Amino acid sequence: MNILLAEDDHVTRELLKNKIEQWGYNVQTAENGQQAWNIILRNNVDIVVSDWLMPVMDGLELCRQIRNMETSHYIYLIIISSQDTRKDIVLGLSCGLDDFIVKPFNMEELKVRIEIGTRIVGLEKELNKKYDLIEKNYFQTIRMFIQLIEAFNEQLGGHCRRVGVLALKLAQRHPLVQDTDYCIVETAGLLHDIGMVGVPNDILNKRRNEMIGDEQQQYQSHSIRGELILKEIEMLRPVAKLVRMHHEQFNGRGFPDGLAGSQIPLLAQIVSAASIYDNFVHKGKINLEDIPNNLQRIRGYQLDPELVELLLEYNLSEIQNEVGKDFIGVESNDLKEGMILASDIRMKTGAMIMPAGTELNFHGIGKLQTYMEMAIIPKEIFILKTNM
């Protein structure tokens, strides 16, 4: 267990250091809070024992900075002080202290307080180890399922991988999705079609309007089958629910349960949106410039209009990403006459504003700047480098 001792008095510092080392701890020392802070930034510290009143940076400010920092483990904080009023103690605890020792104190008291901190830090480390193991098993299980899907059908496996990536990107853009949901929605995207395993390839290769007889039923059963596979694993049960609902439609005409609107969890709608978009691009071979027209046709029908907007924004960024190395992004105030557009300038809806190859003049620049200010188009325009 690594202890950092911050004490400005040299004699007291050396006395405490020797005692704490006798108790079996590794001890580093600092003369003030700033020196202690620098040590924490460079070293692994488990417990801080600090005086309150010190030059440069006092003990309370040190505690505030520790509690505001991002760290992979918990640091237990003990303050030693002659400040002994109720107000002082409350102030110290409000700064994130775990323990408060009032001077004068004896060494046995300090030893017991450090032992308490050692137990708490030790418990936290054990919990982290168990969490890491659970996380490792979780991702190993997902990888196993993905490999199973790819072994069954390589194209289906590629679709699932791309949907997982896109579902996460859409979730990160959506204002109502919490950080804690990112892993769930990404996993649901990766495994949304696991129920397809076992469906004959001749059915998988057909469009839904080409299916005959019981082929439609076999296809539609994959969402329920996917749920049944995943819910057997406790840590994947939240994912299993989303997998069941990834074919529900905003208008209530989806399957398997005919849910509509807000009845469909947002995360399931996001997985559905990601899957539809990927099918447009990879299965339907639709050009990115033509994607907006296809998305507008399913707005409020298959997908929530808000998710269609997110897909339109994403599609626009994908069009911009296709711009090659001979082009450079230029912001509003840097546009100049004579520059030549490297790509079409379009609204999120796909409507053309100015085609690639257009040479900018005074009026064209004014038009683009107006659209930028109105957030109708991106704040960056791609220009041929040869005209910079």
N, C-alpha and C positions, 0 to 999 in steps of 0.2 A: 504494500500500500504506500503510495507516494504522497508525502505531506509537504506543503509549502508553508513556511513560517515567516510572517511579515511583522517585523518589530524594529523600531528605530533605535532603541537603546541597545548598545553593543553587549553589555554584560548580561542583560536579561535574555537577549537573543541567543547567546552562546549557552547559557544555562538551560534554556528550554530546548534548544537543539540537542544537547547531550542527553537530556532526560528522555526526549521522544525517541531518539535513536536507541537508547537502552531498552525501550519497550518494543523494539523490533521493527521500527518503521524507517523508510528512506526519507531523509529530510533535506530540502533545499531552503535557503534563507534569502530574505530580501530586507533592505533597510527602509523601504517605503512602499507605498501602494503602486507607484509607477514601475518600480523595479520588479515588484511581484507580478504585475500585469504582463510585463515583457517575458518573464519566465513562463507564465501560463500559456502565452501564445506559441512558445517554442517547445514546451515539454508536456508530458502527460502528468497531470496533477489530479489526485483524487480528493484530498481534503486540504482546505486552507484554514490555517489558524492565524488570525491577524489582530494586531492592536487596532483600536479605533483611531486614536489621535496620532497621526504621523505626518511628516512634511511631504511636500510635492503632491501626493495623493493620499487621502486618509482611507481608513479601512472600509467605511461605508461606501465611498465612491468606487473602491475596488470591487466590492460586492455587487454594486449596481452594474458595473461593466461585465462582470462574470455572468450575471443572470441575463444580460441582454445579448450575450455572444451565442453563436451557434456552435454547439459542441456535440460530439458523438456520445458523451457520457455525462452523468451527473457529477457535479463538484459540490461536496458538502462544505458549508461555510460556518466557521466558528469565530465569533468576535470576543476579544478580551478587552474590557474597558472599566475605567473608574466611573463612567457615566452610569448611574444606577437608578435614576428615577423611572417611574412607569412610562413617562413620555419618551425617555431615551430608549427604553427596551422596545416599545411599540414602533418607534422610528427605525430601529435596527432591524426588527423582524419584517417591517414593510419593505425594506431594501433587499429582501431575499435571504436573510440569515436563516440558518437551521438551528443555531444554538447561540446563547449569549452568556458569557461568564463574567461576573462582576469581580473586580479587584477589591481587596486582596483575595486570593484563592490559594488552595494547596494543590500539590502535584497530583495527588490521588484523584481529586475532582477533575482535573484536566485529563488524566488518563482515562477515566470512565467516560467523559464526554467524547473523547477521540474514539474509544471503543464502540460507542453508539454510532458515530459516523461511519466507522469501518463496517459495521453490520449493514447499515443502510446502503452504502456504496457497493458492498459485496452482493447484496440482494439484487440491486439494479444490474450489476454485471451478469449475474446468473440469468435474470430475466432476458437480458439482451442476447445471451447465448441461445436460450430457448427460442426466442423470437427469430434469430438468424437461422436456426435449424428449421423452424416452421416455414420461413420464407424460402429457404433452399428447397425444401420438399415441395412447396407450392409451385415454384417455377420448374422444377424437374418434372412434376406431373403435367404441367402445361406443355412442356417440350415433348413429352412422350405422346400426348394427344395430337399435337401438331404433326409429329413424325408419322403417326398412324394415319392421319388424314392424307398426308403427302404420299405415303406408300399406297394408299387406296386409289388416289387420283391426284397427280401432280398439279394439274391446273386448279383443282379445288383447293389444294394446299396453298398455292400461291395467292388465290383469292382471299383465303382466310387470313394469311399473314398481312396482306395489304389492308384489309378491313380493320384489323386490329390497330394498325398504325394510324389509319385515318380516323377511326372512332376516338382514339386518344386525342388527336389534334382537334377534332370538333368539340370534344368535352372541355379541352383547355380553353377554347374560344367562347364557350357558352357561359354566361354570367351566373347561371343557377346551379352549375355543377361544382361540387366541393372537391378540394384536392384529394380527400380521402376516397373519392369515387373513381379516380383516374385508373387505378389498378383494376378495379372491377369491370369498368367499361372496356378497357383494352383487352382484358382476358375474354370477355364476352364476344368481342369482335374476332379475336383469334379462333375461338371455338364455336362460333355461332352456327356453323354448318357441320358440326361433328356428327349430327344425326343423319347426314347424307351417306355415311359409311354403311355399305350394304345395299344402297339403292343402285340398281343396275345402271351401268354406264350409258346404255342407249337411252335411258330416261334422262340422265343428267345432261346429256348433250342436246336435248331438245329444248325448245322454248316452251313456256307453259301453255301457250295457245296451240301448240302442236301435239300435246299429250292426249292420248285417247284411252277409253276404257278406264281401268283402275290405275293407270299411270299417274293421273292427277292426284289420286288418293295416296299412292305410295310416296309421291313427291311431298305432298303437304304434311304427311306424318313425320317428316324429318325433324321438325321443330319440337314435337313432343318427345320423339325418340332421343333427341339431343338432351332435353331436360332430364329424362330418365337416366341417361348415362352419367351425367355430371352430378346430379343431386345425391348419388350414392357416396360422394366424397364431401364430407361436411364443409370443408373450407371453400368448396366450389358451389355451394347451394345458392348464394346470391347471384352467381353467374348463371346458374341453371335456369333461374326464373327469367332472366333477360333472353337467354337462348330460346326459351319457349315462345317469347313474344316478339321475336325480331321480324316476323312477317305480318304482324298486326298493322292495320292501316288507319290513318287519321280519320277517314270517313266511316270506319267500322266495317269495311268489307274485306278485311284481311282474315288470317287464320292463325291459330286454331280456335280462338275464343270469340272472335268478332268484336274485340274491344275497339273503342273509338276515343279520339281526343285525349283528354286528361286521364282517361282510364288506363292509358298505356304509359308506363313509367318513362320518364325522360331518357334514362340511360338506354332503355330498349329502343326508343325512337332514334337515338343517336346511332346505335348499331345498325338499325334498318337503313338510315340515311347513308351511312358509310358503305353498306353493301350495295345499295342501289347505284350510288355514284361509281363504285368500282365496276359494276356490271355494265354501266354505260360506256366506260372507257375501255375495258379489256374484253368484255364479251360482245358488246354491241359495236365496238370499234368506232365510237362516235368521236369526232374531233373535239378538242377542248373548246374551240370557238362555237361549236354547235350545242355544247352541253347546256348552256342557259335556257335555250328554247325547250329542251327536253325536261329540264327541271321545272320550268314554268307550267308545263302541262300537268305535273303531278302535285303542284302547290295546293294545299288544302284538300287533296284527294288521297294520295298515298302518304304525304308528309305534311307535318306542321309547317305553315308558312315561315316561321322563325328559323326552322332548320334548313329550309330551302335557301333563306338568306345566307346562312352560314356556309352552305355548299357553294353558293354563287361567289362569295368572298374567297373561299378556298380555291375554286376553279380559276378565278382571276389571278390568284397568286401562282398557280401552276402554269398559267399562260406566260406570266412574267418570268418564271424560272426556266422556261424553254429558251429564253433569250441567250445567245451564245457569248463567248468571251470577247467578241469584237464590239460589244455594246457596253454602255455604262449608264448607271442610274443617275438622273439629274433631278434635283428638287426645284420647286416652283421659282424661287428667286434667282436660280442659276440658269434658267432657260434664256437662250440668246437667238436672235435672228440668224438664219442660215443653218441651224442644226437640223439634222434629218432624223425622223422617227425610225427606230429600229423595229418597232412592233406596233400592231394596231392599238389604238386607244379606245377602250370600250367601257361602257357602264357595267356594273355588276350584272345587269340583266342581259348583257351580251350586245346591247345596241351599240352600233358603230358611231364613234365621235370623230375620229380622224385616222385614216389608214396608214400603215407602215409605208415609209418612203416619202412621206410629206415633209417638205422643207418649211421650217417654221418662219413665219413673218410676225410683224407686230400684232396683227389682229388674232392670228392663231395662238400666239403666246398668251394674250389676254383671255382668250376663250378657255384655254387649258387651266390657267391660274384660277379663273372663276369656278370651274368645275372642281378643282382641287380644294378650294376654300369651302365649297358646299359638300365636300366628301363624296362626290358622285364618282370620282375616279381616284386612284391611289395618289399619294403625295409625292411619288417618284415616277419619272418618265424615262424610258430607255432610249438612248440616243447613240447613233453610230459614232465610234471613237474617231473615225477618220475626219469627222466634222467638228471635233472639239477644239 
